[in-house]
Amino acid sequence: MARLLRPLIAVLGGVAWAFCFGREALVLAPWLALVPLLLMLGDRRAGWLGLLHGIAYWLTAVPWIRLTLEVYGGLSSALAVVLLVLLAVYLGSYTWAFAWLGRRLWQRGGAWALVGLPALWVSLEWLRTYLWTGFPWNLAGTAWAEVPGALQISAWIGIYGVSFLVLFVNTALARAILTRRPAVWLAVAGGCLVLLAFGARWAGGPPLEKMPGPTRAVRIVQPNIPNLTNIMQSKLDRFYARLMRLSDQACDVDGALLIWPESAAWPRTVDDPRLRADLARLARRGCTVLLNSTVREGERVFNSALLVGADGVDGRYDKRHLVPYGEHVPLADWLPFVGTIARMAGQFTAGTDVNLLHWQDQRLGMAICFEVIFPSEVASSVRAGATVLTTVTNDAWYGDTWAPWQHFRAARFRAAETHRPLLRAAITGVSGIIGPDGRVVERIGVFEEGILRARVAGGSGTTPAVRAPWLVPLVCSLIAAFAIFLSARERSVRLSRDSGERS
């Protein structure tokens, strides 16, 4: 029975950590949710306990992937569940690596444990951001979205730096419990609170209504259109009519920018005569439309964002980071069965350029769908000169789950990191207007229909997180590698000394 207790704690700990990424962001729980995992690092089975923790976490945090595989991929429920479990095992392997590599740091204790373990966690998050096309979903720092100062200080240290702080606090608490020295925890917590207060006071950008410079009218349209696979033409026409009705209502100010979500006009593309006529009608009323459409160039197909005004298409951005097994099939030539499983996946071509969209005196930095969860890609738009960030997405595939809210919180950090207002249009929610300090100015929830109206002024200048988004994770990787090396070296010396004494 005792042998089963720790695996049970590992599973429950993973579930508890997942709830820190639920529908509503929590304030206190993320400060201690990883303590059970850290306390298990002293167990000789730490690696496997970490794997159990990671699998439980991912199965609880992202079960909506099964829905996507069934609805979009056309897979059977049984196969979708198997693939979800395999994905959870893969993602859980990062927690296994953290526990296995971090066990020596935990046993060593002291400053190296307090700093080395958070650095190790961040280095593994950085690896997850890029390995196998990358999946930086639910980085630890996003759990602090409602912790005062966390968003603002990300302008200095980025989301990875906030992840470091999350692990730093959890590690300090776990060490305090182990050593029964609560004064250590109080000192560390006080230090983090001071740091966050500094971030809230000095690091944040100005609120949206206090942005300097002339403001421009924007309108975000959320038509609440469900998934459009296998839907009769009559329903497609009704959904399109809803989109245009809302757009007509939104076009109430000359010069306004209307932002449509990803797939809002599907299956119509920008070459469709009816869509072109409706866009021209809105342009005559003085409104420019930012919409999503597929664009064909010979044999290549792009998932694009297009800016359409009085002169037709005024700008185009091609999605650079495609969704694996959704918009392209990795390894399809090497593993043909993968293409069979993902038979409904598109074969898009990835864009290669940032391509800012020029609207009036503003330059729009685009992110289509899950591109917004990649800090470095959004930062590249700002370095290229983006004054306003825009992201369009179709989160209808996820249903009324935690996914739209997890996605939305990632967008809040991109705004805060870059000191840019961010405009998010989601076909079924969550759409929102986010200030350059990461604060939600206004939003429309999941499965609601509506229009968001605002006036925005673009930002200028670059933050440390924009200039070098790689710096904090690189430093963390070096610290983690050095700490692990020292721990291994000390263990080797100790074993050699013990062997000599026995002889």
N, C-alpha and C positions, 0 to 999 in steps of 0.2 A: 504493500500500500504506500509506504514511504517513497518507493522508487517512482510511483506515479504522480506524487504530489508536485514535483518540480515541472514535469512536462505539462501538467494541468495549469500551473501558474504561468508557464510560458504562453500557453494558448490564450488564457484569460488576459494576460498582459498585452498580447497582440490585439485582441478585440478591444481592450480599453484604449490603446493607442489609436486604433482606427476611428473610434468615436470622437477623437480630437479633430477629425476631418469630416464631420457630419454636416447635416443641413445648416445648423447654426454654429458659428465659430465659438469656441469656448475660451475663457480667459484664464482660469486657474488650472484646469486639468492638464494642459500641455507642460506645465512646470514640473509635473511629477509622474506623468503617465509612463515614462520609460524607466522609472526606478526599478520595477520588478525585473526587467531585462538586465539592467546593470548589476543588480545584486546577484544574478545567476552567473555572472562572469567568473566567480570563484569556483564554480563547479567544474569538475574535469570533463563533463559532457557539455560545456558551454556552447560549442559550435552547433551541436544538434538541437539544443534548447533554443538557440538563436534562430535556427531554421524553422522550428515549430512556431516561434513567435512571429517570424516574418510571414509564413504561410497563412497563419490565422489573421494577421493584420491585413494582408492583401485580399483574402477572400471576403473579409468584412468590409473593406474600404472600397473595392471596385467590383462588386458582383454585377454591376450594370454592363460589364463587358460581355457577359453571357447574352444579354438582351440584344446587344449590337450584333453579335455573331449570328444570332437567330434571325433578326429582322433584316439586317443589311447583308449578312453573309449567306443567308438562306440555309443555314446548317440546322440539323436536328438538335433537339434539346439535349440529348445525351452527349453528342459530340461537342456541343458548345460548353457543356459542363466540364468535359474532359480537358478541353483547351484552356478553360479558365483555371482549372487546377494546375495544369502545366505552367501557365503563366505565373501563377502564384508561387509555384516552386522556384521558378527562375528568379523572380523578384525577391523572394524570400532568401535566396542564396546570398544576397548582399547583406542581410542581417546575419546569416551564418558566418560570412567573412568577417563582419564586425566583431561578432562574439569570439570567433576562433582566434583572430589576430589580436583582439583587445584583451584576451584573458591574461596574458603576461603583464600588460600595462596595469590591469586591475590589481593583480597580485603584487606588483611593485609598489603601487600606491603613490602617495605624495603628489607633487606638482605634475609629474609626467602622466599620471592617471587623469588628473583633473583637466589637463590641456590636451594630452595625447588622444584620449578617447573621443572627445568632440572633433578633433582634427581628423581622426580616422573615419568617423561617420561622414564628415563633409567630403573627404576624398572619395569615398564610395558613392555618395550622391553625385559627385562630379563625373565619376566613371559611368554611372547609370544614365547620365544626361546624354552620353555620346555612344556608348557601346550598343551594337546591333540597332542602328538608326536612332537610338536614344528614347528614353521615357522618363523625363524628369517630373513626373506627376507626383503631387503630394510631397514635395520637399519639406523636410521637418519645419523649416522656418514659416511655412504658410499656416501652420497650426497656431501661430501667434498673430494672426491677422487682426484680432480684436484686442491684443495686448497694447496698451498705450505706449507709443514711441517706437514700436517694432517696425511698422511700415516706414516711418520717417527715417529711421537710422539705416534702413536698407539703401538709401541714396549713397551712403558712405561705404558700407560693407557688403551690399548686395544680399540676395536671398540666402546665399551660402553662409554669409557671416551671421545672419539671423539663425540659421540652422545650428551654427556653432554655439550660439548663446543658449539655444534650447537644450542642447546636449550638455553644455557646461553646467547649467543650473541643475538638470537631472542628475548629472554625475556628482555634483557637490552634495546634493541631498542624499544620494545613495551612500556616499562615503561617510556622511554624517551619521546615517543610520547604522552603518557597519561599525564605525569607531565610537559611536555613542558620544559624539562631540557636536551638539547642536549649534554651538557658537560658530563653528566653521560654516554651517549652512546659512546662518543669519548674516554673517559677514559677506558671503558670496551673493546671497539674494539682495542684500543692500547695495552691493557694487553693481549688480545688473540693473537694479531699479534706477540708480543714479545714471547709468549709461543710457537707459531707455529715456529717462527724463531729458538728458542732453539731446538725444535724438529727436524727441518731440519738440524741443525748444529751438534747436539750431539746424537740424539736418533736413527738416521737412520743407517742401516747396510751399508757396502761398496757396491758400484755398482758391477754388475755381473763381469765385466771385471777386477775388482781389488780384487776379492775374493782370499784370501790366499790359498796356497796348490795346488797340482796338479789338472789340469782340465781334464774332461772326455767329450768325444763327445756324444752329444744327437741329435736325429732327431725326430721331431714331425710331424706326418703324418695327414693331414686333407683331407680325400677323397671326401668330399662334397656328401655324400650319403643321400638321403632323407629318410623319414619314410618308413619302410619296411613292413607295414601291408598290406595284400591283394595284394601283388605284384607277378607277374608271375615269374616262375623259371628262365626264360631266362634273365629277368632284374636282378635277384639276382646274376646270374653268371656274368653278365656284371659289376655289382658294385664290386663284389669280385675281378674280374680281374683288375679293376681300383685300388683297394687297394693294390694288389700285385705289379702292375706296379710302383706305387709311392714308395712302400717299397723297390723294387729293386733299384730305383734311390737314395733313402735315404741311403741305405747300401753302402756308398762310403768310409768308414773309418773302418779299422779293430778295433774291440772293441766298436763300437758305440752302443748306446741304441736307439732302435726304439720304439716310444710310439704311439700306436693306440688308437683312441677314443673309448668310450663306444659303444658297438653294432656294431663295424666296420665290423666284419666278420659274423654277424648274417645272417642266422640261424645256421651257423656252430659253433660248440663248440670245445674246445681243444681236444676232443676225435675224431673229424672228420678226417678221413684218409688223405683227400686232404690238410686240414689246417695243419696237423702235418707234412706232407711232405714239404709244403712250408716253415714252420717254421724251419725245419731241414736244408733246403737249405740255408736259410738266416744265420743260425748258422754256417754252413760250411764256409760261407764268412766272419765270424767273428762278426756277429751282434746278439745282444740279443734283444728280442721283449717283450715289456710290453703290454699285451692285456687284454681285458675284455671278460669273458665267463661265462655262467652258469656252475655250478658244482653240480653234484648229489651225495649225500651220503645216500643211502637207500631211505627213504621217504622224506628226506630233500633236498631242492634246494637252492643254494647260488648264489648270484650275486657277482662274484669274479674278482679280478685282478690277473693275472698270469705272472710271469717272466719266459720266455722260452729261454734257451740258448743251448749250445752244449750238455749238459747232460739232456736235456728235461726240465721239469718244475722245476725251481730252487727256487721258492717261490710263496706263495699264500696269498692274503688278501681277506677276506670276508667282504662285505659291512655291516657296523654295524648299520647305520641309514637308514632304508628303507623308501621309499616314500609311505605315506598312500594313499590308493585307487589306487596306481600304482603298487607297489610291494607287498603290503599286504593290507588286508581289516580289519581295526580295528572294533571291535564290531560285526563282521559278525555272531558270534554264538548267540549274544544277539538280534541283529536286522537283521534278514535274508534278509529283503528287501534291505539293504545296499549292500549285495553281489550281488543282482540282478542288481542294478544300475551299480555297478562297475564290470560287468561280464567279462571284459577283463583284469582285474587286476591280477597280478601274486600272487602266494602264496610262497614267498621266506622266508627263515629262516635268521634272522639277525645274523651276526657274533658277537663274544663276545671279541675277542682279537685284539690288535693294529696290530700285525704281520707286522713288517717292512720287506721290500724286499731288500735283500743284492745283490748289483750289484757292482762288482769289489771292490773298497774300500769305496763305498758309501752305505748308508742305506736310502732307499726310503720310505717316509711316504705317504701313499695313502689316497685319498679321492675320492670316486666314486660319480659322479653327485652332488646332492645337499648337500652331506656331507660337502662340502667345505664352506658352509654358516654358519656352527656351529663353532664358535671360540674355544670352549673348546675341541672339538673332534680333531681339527687340532693341538691344543696345546699338547694334550695327545701324539700324534705321536712324537713331538719334545722332550717331556720329556722322551719318551722311547728310544730316541737316533737317530731320523731321522736327516740326514744331508741335504737332498734334499726333497722338497715336490713335489708330482705329483698328478694331478687330471685328470680324464678322464670323459667325459660327452657326452650325446646325447641331444643336445639342438634343434635338428631338429623339435621336437614336437611343438616348440613355433613359428616356422616360422620366417619371417623377422620382428620381433617386438623388443620391448625394452628388452625383457627377456634375450637374450644372453649377452647383454651388462651389465645388472644388475648383472647377475651371474658372469661375468668376473670381475667386480669391487669388488665384495665380495672376490674373489680369490686374488686380489691385496692386500687387507688388511691382509689376512692370511700370505702372504709372509712378509709384513712389520712388523706385530706383532711378528713374530717368527725369523726374520733375517735369512730366508732361501730362496734360489732361488726356484721358483715354476714353474713347467712345466705343461702346460694345453693343453690337446688334446680334441678338440670338433669336432664331426663328420661333422657338417656344419658350425662351427665357433661359437664363437671366440676362436681360438687357440692362445696361446701366451707363450712367455718366459718372466718371470717376475723376476726382480732382488730382492735381499734380502732387498732392501729399498722400494719395492713396485713399482718401476719404470718399465714401459713396455719397454723391450729391443726390442722386435719384436713381431708382431702378424699377423694373417690372419683373415680377416673380414668374415662376414656372407655370406654363399653360394659361397665361393671361394674354389678352389682346390689348394693345395700346400704343401710344406715341409718347416719347420723351422729348421735351423741348428745352433747349438751353442756348446760351450764348457763351462762346469760348474764345479765349485768347491764347495763342500758341506760346510755348515756352522757348527759351533760348539758353545757351550755355550747356555744359556737360558736367555731370556729377562724377565722383570717383568710380561709382559702380558702372557708369557708361564708358568711361575712358579705359578701364581695365577690369572687365567682369571676370576675368580669369585669375586675378591676383590673389584673392582670398582663398579660393580652392587650391591654387598652386601652393601657397604658403602652408595651408593645412596638410596637403599631401607630403610636403617636405618634413613638416613637424612629425606627422604620423610615422613616416618611414624612419626618421632618426630615432624616435622613441622606441619603435619596435626593434630596431637594430641594437640599441643600447640594452634593452631588456633581454634580447637573445644573447648578446655578448656576456652580460652579467650572469645569465643562467649557465652559459658554457663554462665561464670561469669558476663558478660555484661547483658545478659538477666535477670539473677537473680537480679542484681543491679537495672535495670530498673523496674522490677516488684515490688521491695521493695519501690522504690521511688513513684510509682503510688499508692501503698497502703498507 
